[in-house]
Amino acid sequence: MTKVILRDARIIDPNSPHNGKQADIVIENGTITRISSALRVDDAEEITSPDLHVAPGFMDLHAHICDPGMEHKETLASAAAAAKAGGFTAILAMPDTDPVIDNKAQVEYILRRSKDLPVNILPAGALSVGLEGKDMAELFDMYSAGARIFCDADKSISHAGLLVRAMMYANQFGGKIFTRCDDKTVSHGGQMNEGPMSTMLGLKGIPALAEELMVARNIALAEYAETPVHFMAISTAKSVELIREAKAKGLPVTAAVHAYNICWNDEMLSEFDTNYKVNPPLRSEADRVALLNAVADGTIDCITSGHKPEDVESKVVEFDLAAFGITGLETCYSLANMPGVLTQEQLVRALSVNPRRISGLSVPVIKEGEKAELTAFDPKASWIYSKTKSLSKNTPLLGKNVNGGVIATFC
């Protein structure tokens, strides 16, 4: 019999009768059995921390898993281990694998291979065949096999007709459409955010306009189709304004931002460290502040990891040849944890509650008799990120001190 007690934890769960309370939580064989103060429990593993918090398990809506096809970068098992270390009990696996997750066989592969892993891995089905943006993939077949969300990973759908038809079609059976916004005719060849820093470094810039044009277009498509759309990896202040205006009109749009885009700006690239080369790129300080404020006021619904493992050969090269991407599952909470800027309640909303609401999944509840799908964390914990569970090490945080740590994950 497995028995655990979380000692004197502050509960953050808007759906729980214990929300905001400080209590002991007893978990037995994966079920929450008791919640009260100063409990005496025999033969239980005790988990404590000076400022222990407990929330419904975090869910990440944007992780590149690389399995199948690129297992030297990441496998389902290593991704699950990294996710658990970062407090995630569920992650959405992007469909840009090899082969692409664009049919029911590939959806079934992910679900079958991940069913015994310590976190729930949900496959996103490709919106277009082969992620080529030309023909709609078999969305209903993938939905029947277990996929609930459809997107082309980090590829923007340039074909407006394809995207609006997919919106209307998926809406008929409850499928969710996620979109990345990047007009490649504007951003092609860009290496970092277009601005004073890119000019100083002599690198071709990625204009904010490339994102904002597609955000405006996709909002118009959602309004025309009268269907929900989720914007992945928003990175500019103007995109925030467009989404805020759309929400004010009552349009069913939601949005996410990668943790690194609310933590860092493009000045991090001054030393040409390829670990800061990401897509969407690190933007200006004004953009970063706008994104942060948008998380605080709810305009941006979710914070995502943008986990994108890359091997050494893809990163330790000249800057313009380096791949975009950073591993983020293990450090997402720590990057987003900004005391005095975002409250822990706002973080739980963006990391636990809203990702499931957007996905159409039930949110775990912290109360007696419920299954324990929880994340225990300490916002004040300071730790050195010395080892990574991911197979790839493309992160500038290795060996660095980070603030805010996950203490335990229950799934």
N, C-alpha and C positions, 0 to 999 in steps of 0.2 A: 504494500500500500504506500503510495507516494503522498506525503503531506508536507505542505509548505505554509509558512505564515509570513505575510508582509507586515512588518511591525511599524505602527504609528505612521501610516501613509496618508497623504492628502489625496483625496479622491477627486479627480476632475472628469466628470461625465455628465453632460447636460440631461441625459436620459435616466440617470440613476437617482433613487430616493436619497442616496448618500452624497450627492454632489456637493463639493465644498467642505465636506467633513474630514476630520482627522480620525483614522480608525485602524484597527488591525484587521487584516483580511486573511482568512484561512482557505486554502485550496487543497482539496483532497481528490486524487485521481482525476484531475482536470476539471473539477467542478468547484465553484465558490460555495462553501458550506456555512461560513459564519463571517459576519462583519459587525464588529463591536469594538469597544475600547478595553484596553488592558486585559486581553484574553490570555488565559493559561491553557497552553496546548502541549501535550506530551508527544515526544518522538517526532517533532516537526523540524524541518530545515527552516531556519530563521533568516530572513532577508531584511537587512536594515541599511540605512544611509542617513546622514544628518538632515537632509531635506528631501526625504523620499516622497515621490508623487506616483500615482497610479492612474492610468487612463485606458480606455478601450484600445486594443492593439493598433499600432500605426499601420496605415496602408499606403503603399507607393504606387502611383498611377503612371510611372514612366521609368522602366528599367530595361536595359538591353542585356539579354541573357547569353546570347552567342551559341546556345545549344538548341538544335543541332548545327553542326557544320564548322564551328569555330571554337571547339572545346579547349584549344590551347589558351584562349583568352578567358573563358568562363564556362562552367558547366552548371546545370541545374542545381547540383548539390552544393557547389561552392557559392553560387548566388544565394541559395537558401541560407547557408551559414553566415554569409555577410549580412543578409537581411535580418536574421535573428539577432546578430550582434548589434545592429543599428536600431533595434526595437520594432521592426516591421513584422507583423504576423501575416500580412498578405502583400503580394506585389503583382503588378500587371506587367507581363512579359511582352515586349515589343515584337512585332512579327518579322523583323529584319534578320532572320536566321538564314541558314543555307541547308536545305531548301526553305523558302519563305513559307510562313504560316498563312497560306491562302486557300486551304482546303481542309475538309474535316479530318483527314488522316493526320495532318500535322497538329491540329488542335488536340486530337486524341493522344498523340505522342506526348505532348507536353503534360497533359492531365495524368496520363498513365505513369510516366516517369517521375512525376513529382508528388504522387499521392502519399508516399511515405516520408516525405521530407518535413523538416520541423516548421516550415511556414507554408501558407497556401500560395501557390503560383497559378495565376490566372492568365491564360494566353489571350492576347489581343489578336483578332483575325485581321489580315490585310484587307484594306478596302478595295485595292485594285490587284489584278492578277500580276504576280511577280513584282509588286511595288512599282510597276512601270507607269501608273497613272493613265492607262488607256482604256482598259476594260474592267468592269466591275467584277470582283471576285464573287464566289458563291457564298454570299453572306448568310442566307438562311440555313444552308447546310452546316456552316460553321457554328451558327447559333444553336442548331439542334444538337451539335456535338459538344457544346459547352462554352463556346465563346460568347461573350456579351457585349464586347467593345470592339469597334472596327476603326482602324487607322492605317496610314502608310508610314508608321514610325516617324523618323525625322524628315521624311520627304513630304513636301507640300504638293497638294493636288492642284496642278495648274489648270486642268480641264474643269471649268465651272459646271458644265452640263453633267459630267460624271458625278461630281460631288453632290449636286442638288438632287439627282436621281437616287443616289445612295442614301441621302438623308430621308427622303420620302419613303423609300423601300424599307429601310431598316426600322423606321418608326412604326411600320405596320405590325411588326412582331416583337417590338421592345428592344431592338438593338440600339446601341449608343454609338454615335459618330464623334470621334476625336480628330482634331485637325492640327497640323503644324503649319505655320504661316511664314513662308519665305519665298518671295518671287525671285527665282533664279536668274531671270533676265536682268534683274537689278543687282543681285548679290554675287553673281558668278565670279569665282576666283578670289573672293574676299578671304582674308586671313584673320581679321579681328574687327572690332567695332570701328566704323568710320568716324574719325574725329581728330582733334589735335594730337592725341597719342599715336594714332596710326600714321599720321603725317610725320611726326618726329622720328618714329621707328622705321619709316620707309616701307611700310607694309600696306598692301591693298586693303581697303576698308570694306566692311559689310554695312551698308547704309541701314539706318533704322527704317527708312522708307520701304525696304524690301519686305519687312514684317508687316508694317502698318497698312500697306496696300491690300495684302491678303486678309488681314483682320477685317478691314472695312468690307471687302467683297464677301467674305464668309458670313458676316453678320447679315448682309443683304440677302444672301442665299437662305439663311435660317429663317429670316422674316418672310421671305417668299414661300418657302416650303412649310412654314408653321411647325417646325420641328426643332428639338433641342440640338445644340452643338456645343462641344467642349473645346476650348482653346488650350493647347498644350504649350508649355515653355514660352510664355509671354515674357518679353525682355525690354520693352521701351515704354516711356511715359505716355506717348501718344496712343499706344495700344491700350493702355490702362484707361485713358479718356474715352476711347471708342467703346470699350466693354462697359464702362460705367454708364455711358449714355444709352447703350442697348438695354442694360438692365433697368434703367429708369423708365424706358418705354415698355417694359414688361416682357421683353423678348427672353426666351428660355436659353440664355447663354451662360456658360460657366467658364472658369479659367484657372490655370495653374502656372506657377513660376518655379523654376529650379532653385534650390536652396543657395547655390553659389551666386545666382544673379541678385539675391537680396543681401548677400554678404560682401561680395567683392566688386570692384569696378575695373575698367580697362587699364588703370595705372599698374595693376599687378603684372602686366606684360612687359614692363620696362626692362626686365633682364632677359627677355626672350625665352622664358621658361615655358616649354611646350605643354607642361601639365596644366597651365592656365588657358591653353588653346581649346575652347569649347564652342559648341553650337547649340543654341544661340550664343553669340559671343558675350563676354563681359562688357557691359555698356558703360556709359558715363556715370558720374556720381549722381547727377540729377535723375537719371533713369533709375538707378539703384534705390534712391530715396522714394521715388514715386511708386516703385514696386512694393517696397516695404510698407508704405502707407496704405497701399491697396490691399495688402494682406490684413492689415490692422482693421480697416473699415469693411472688409468682406467683399470688396469688388473682385479681388482674386480669391478664389475659394480654397485652393489647395497648394501645398508646398510639396514638390516632388524632388527626387534625388537626381534624376538625369543620369543614373548609373550607366556608364559606357566603358567597359573594360577594353584596354588596348595593350598589346604586347610591347616589349622593349623596342623591337625593330620598327614599330609604327610611331614611337614617340621620341626616341633618342636619335633624332635626325635634324637636319636643318629645319628651321621654323616653318617655312613655306611647304615643306614636304611632310610635316608631321600630321598625323590624324587628329581630328577633333575628338575630344572626349575626356572624361574624368570619372573615376570610380567614386560613388557617392552614397551607397547604401549604409555604410557603417558610420558615416559622419554627417548625414543629412540633419538629424536633430541638433547636433552640436553647432553646425553652421547657422541654423535658423534660430537657435536659442540666443536671444538678444535681450537680456533683462533691462527693463526701463524703456524698451521699444515695443516688443511684443510680449503680451502676457502669456502665461502658460495655458490659460483658457483659450486664447486665440490660436496658439500653436496646436492644441489638441483638436480644435475645430478644423484646422487646415491639414493636420496629419492623420486624424482618426475618423472624424465624423463625416466631413464633406466628401472625402474620396469614396466612401461607401454609398452615400446618398446619390452622388453623381453616377456611380456604377449600377445603381439599382439593387445594391446588396443591403442586408440587414446590418445594423450597427451593434456590435457586442455591448451588453449592458452590465455594469458592475452592481450586482445584487445577488443575494443568496439564492441558490438553485440554478443559476446560470452557468453555462460553460465558461471556463476561464480563458478568454482571449484578451490578454492584458499586456501592457507595457509599463514596467516600473522604471522610473528615471529620476535623476537628481539634477535639477537645473544648476546647482552650485558646484557640482563635482568637477574637479580638474584632473585631466588624465593625459598621458602621452600616447599618441597613436603610433605605437611601435611595430605592431604586426597587423597584417590585413588577412581577413578570411577569403577575400577574393583572390583569384589566381593572378590577376593583374595588379600592378602597383602604380598606375598612372594617376597619382594624386600628389599635390604639393604639400599635403598635410602629414605625410609619413615622417615620424621622428619629431613632430611638433606637439606642443601642448595645446589642448583644446578644452573648451569649457562647456559643461553640460554633458552628462554621461548616462547611457542606458545601463541600468543595474540588472534587470532580468526581463525576459520575454516569455510569455506563456501562450501557447497556441495548441 
